[in-house]
Amino acid sequence: MGDSPAIELAGLTRRYGDRDALNDVTLTLPTGATLVVFGPNGAGKTTLLRVLATLLRPHAGQVRVLGHALPDAGWAVRGHVGFLGHASLLYRDLTARENLRFHAKLHGAPAARVDELLDRVGLLARADDPVHTYSRGMVQRAAVARAVLHDPALLLLDEPTANLDPHAAELVEPLIGASSGRTRVVTSHDPVGGLRDADLALGLRAGRQELLAPAAGISSAQIGALYA
């Protein structure tokens, strides 16, 4: 892990109307480290990822990602972030190969990387089939390939192994897991797996920061209390 922070949040607040989706969230994540974010549905986990991805503007507080202040320098951040959310961001009527070629052109990624990644996620044999013919697990694997196509420095992962069987999870782990060496922010409902692969853990409830500590010092019971 590098010494310089990849993410710095100070009093981050984001509202939807009169409701605080995030309220006064403050943390620092070093380069190369993994932050796991726990909390019940509606706690603000996905909102946090979307702010870091420059898809939502903070309403208060300070946000720095990869050394750039958001939202003003969002243009300098977007090309270095890989976002994997609940929506695949793939065109369902295009093939996986066509989708990845399109994203490669957007990011200026080498064309050869398309088939390399399709092979690594186990989709090369189905690369020319439309995405709408894929199972949910196959769509997720294609979305993983899309998220890392441009070799991003920061991965923002919203329950990344959802819909994946154990073999598929093993295929994508070198690309988006702890062994990838990238800075990661991962949302999870799995205390055991989430804490095992993380350096820092954040617990949210109703948008508020209820827990922030090194992952190694947090128990499953503490995570469970967020859901009580």
N, C-alpha and C positions, 0 to 999 in steps of 0.2 A: 504493500500500500504506500502511496505517495504521501508526503507531508502536507501538501497544499490541499485545501478543501475543494471537493467537487461540488458540494451543495452547502450553502449557508442560508438558513432561514432565521429571521428575527421578527417575531410577532406577526407571522403570516396570518392574514384573515381574508376569507372569501365568503361572500354572502350570496344567497339566492332570495331576492326580495328582502323580507325582514328576518329571514332565518340565516344564522351563521353555519355555513357548511364546514368552515375551518375557523378556529378562534384562537389567536395568539400562539401559533405553533412555532417553536424555536429549537433549532438543532444545527449541528455541523457534521457533515459526512466527509471523511477524507477520500482522496482519490484512490480508487481500487477497492474500496470497502463496499459492503452490502448492508443496506438498511431494510429490515423487514417491518412491515406496517400491519398491525392487527387491529381489529375492531369489528363490531357488528355491522350489518347492512345499514347504510345511512350514516355511518360514523365520520365520513369524509375521506376515506382512503382513495377512491377514484378521483375525487376532486383534487387531492394533493398531487396525484400523478399528472393530471391535466394541467395544473398550474406549472409544474416542473417542465412539462412538454411544450410550454408556451401556448397551449390551446385555451387557457383561461387566464384572465388578468387578476392579480391580487387586488383586493380593495384596501388593504392596509398592511403595514409591515414591509420588511425588506427581503428580497429573494435574489440570491446569486447562484447561478448554475454554470459550472465550468469556467468560473472567473468573470462571468458577465452578469450585469444587473438586469433583472426582468421587471417590467415588460420591455423597457426601452431597447435593450440589446438582444431581443429575442431572435432577430435575424442571424446573429452570430452563433446561436445555440442550436437551432433546429437541425442543421445538417450533421450534428454530432450526437444526436439522441435517437435511440431506437425505442419505439413505443409499441407495446403489445397489450392491447386492451381486450374487452369482451367482444368488440366488433373486429373482424379480421382485417378490414381495410383492403380487401381483395374484391375485384370485379367478378361476380359469380358466373357470368357468361363467357369470360375469358378462361383460358387454360392457366395452370400454375406457371408454366414457362412464359406465357404472354404477360401475366401479371408481374412477374419478377423482372422481365425485360423492360417493362414500362417503368418500374420503380428504379431500375438500374440507370435508365436514361435521366430520370429526375435528379438522381443523386450523383451522376457522373461515375458510377461504379463500373468496373470492368465487366464486359459482357460474359466473359468466361466464368465469372463468379456465380452466374445464374444456375448453370448445370452442376457446378460444384456443390452449391447449397442444396439443390433438389436431391442430389445423391446423398448428402449427409443426413437429411431428414427422411430418407427412405421413400421419396416420391418420384424418382427419376423414371420409373416404369409407367407412371401415370401422369407424367409432366404435360402431355398434350391432350388430356381430358379436361373438360370444363369444370371449374371449381364447384358448380352446383351438383355435380355427380359425386362429390367427395363425402365421406362420413365426417362427423364433427371433429373427430380426432385428426383426420387428414387435413381438414381446413386449418386446424390449430398448428399443425406442423408446417404447412405452407406459410402461415402468418409468422411463425418463428423465422423462417427463411427470409421473409420480407423485412422483418425488424432488424436483422443483422446484416443485410445485404451491403450496406454502405460502411460496414466496420465501425459502428458508433462507439464513442468513448463512454457513453452513459446509456444504460438500459433501464427502462421504466416498464415494469412487468406486473400486470393486474391478474393475479391468480394464474400464472403462466402454464401450469400443468393441468389445468381444467380440461376435461375431455380426453386426456391422454392415458393410454394403458401403460403398464410398467415398462414395456419394451420401447414405446414411443418416447416416454420420459427420459430413458437412457440415451436415445438418439439425440435429443435436443439439449441435454445437459452440457456438453462441451461448448455449445453455442451461446446459451443464456444462463447456465448455472454458475455456481461459485468458481468452478475451474476455468471459466472463460477469461478471468483476470480483469473483467470490466467493472467499473463502478455500477452498482445495481440498487434500485429501489423496487422492492417486491411486496405486493400485498398478499396476505395469506390468512386462512382460517385454521391452519394446521400448526399448533404450537411446537410439536416435536420437529417436523421437517423445517419449518420456518426458522426456528432458533438455531438448529444445527448448522444451517448454511449462511448465517448472518453474523455480522460484527456488532451491529447496533439494532436495538428494537424500539419501535415507537408504538404505543397503544393509544388509540383514539376512541372517544365515545362522545357522540353528539357534537363532533367537530372540535372537541377539547382534547388537549394533550394530557392524558391520564398517566402515562408511563413513558419514560425514556431512560434507557440504561444499556450497558453492554449486554449483548445477547447471552453471553456465557454466564451471567449472574442472574438471569431471569428464569423463574420456574413456570411450568405449564399452568400451575394454579393461579399465578398472577395474570397470565393471559386469559384464563377462563373467567376471572373476575370482571373483565371488560364486557363479557357477554351476559352477565347476571342481571 
